[in-house]
Amino acid sequence: MKKLLPKVCVLLLLFGTWANAQKGIPRKENTEKTTITNYPTQLEYSSELASGLKVPKGWKVETAAKGLGKPRMLYAGSNGQLYVTRRDAGDVLLLKDNNGDGLFDDMVRVADFPGVHGITSKDGKMYLCNNNKVLRYTINTDGTLAKVADTLIKDLPSGGQHPNRTMDFGPDGKLYISVGSVCNDCKESDKETATMLQVDPQTWERKVYASGLRNTIGFDWHPKTKEMWGVDNGGDAKGDEWPPEELNKISMGGNYGFPFAYGKRVVDESREDPVGNTKEGWAKDTQPAIMEFAAHSAPIAFTFFENGPMKGDALVCWHGSWNRLKPSGYKVERIKFDSKGNPDGSEDFLSGFLIGNERFGRPAGVAITSKGHVYISDDANGIIYLIKQI
């Protein structure tokens, strides 16, 4: 059955034995699968639209750079520098703030790396990753990168639907790499997909640190407890309101539910049962989400404040939905953590990109400098925003 609405296409597929092509026991009864496609109309950036962006009292937002194409992940360097990965262009930009006002005056391309997405730094070296590789560059005194890189890893599993690798060094000195699922909700055939990998930087040997994570692009460690937290993208084509996007506390050996369960151990009724078990039985041994958010909001970057009045709170960039009737996301949200390092609420930090069913930005990357300046990339209009206290 197919029903057309303005800017919205709703497709209902009835299926019962579709899972025969997958491993496990298919459900006996038919289930209903719903796909809603609704891309809010893209508006071009303008200073007038940007003036309508909202930030908390005591903060202001400015345009720090524009005309950058599709900027994705951000990394704050020293002396007012900001590194920007551009997956589509296959390069890394270095933006420079020469007068200390937080806005960028110069730009230089410092690396060419097809599909580059993840970025981090440690001990004078810059680490970049794409779908399959991790490269290491020496950082020159002016912030540029050496022309020749060391290839540390070249066999990460193919990303399929989710090739946007991210990585960072943890408090334990190990390198962690997020590897998304190959497709929407299939049972993974490669044990390293839909996982968080842990890499020993001495030997470059790696292992699965946590599993059942559909696509946890954004993750970080709480500055006080040193516990890892991440935001996971729920599955598509399951209706407007389910499954939720998740905030998870990610621990070694934890299984976080995908592909048989989402959120707080709620099973996906459209899936087949796993071999030798039921979905309900399997879900009992998984880790439930700590917080849930609106379905299809598409979390990308996630990072904690290390200093200042918001120390211990986190920011998450919601890239925005494409498959729900009423759009969700298209903002940056502050997740509040209590003194013990547990989340206890959230509020908007940067909003106003979504105007009805139109949008003029999609927050993608976030970086917080030692001065407390917050930079947000918009990969729809090629903008870097600066949010700072006044």
Buried (B, 14 or more C-beta within 10 A) or exposed (E): EEEEEEEBEBEEEEEEEBBEEEEBBBBEEEBEBBBBBBBBEEBEBEEEBBEEBEBEEEBEBBBBBBEBBBBBBBBBBEEBBBBBBBBEBBBBBBBBBEEEEBBBEEBEEBBEBEBBBBBBBEEEBBBBBBBBBBBBBBBEEEBBBBEEBEEBBEEBBEBBEBBBBBBBBBEEEBBBBBBBBBBBBBBBEBEBBBBBBBBEBEEEEBEBBBBBBBBBBBBBBBBEBEBBBBBBBBBBBBBBEBBBBBBBBBEEEBBBBBBBBBBBBBBBEBBBBBEEBEBEEBBEEBBBBBBBBBBBBBBBBBBBBBEEEBEBBBBBBBBBBBBBBEBBBBBBBBBBBEEEBBBEEBEBBBBBBBBEBEBBBBBBBBBBBEEBBBBBBBBBBBBBBBBBBE
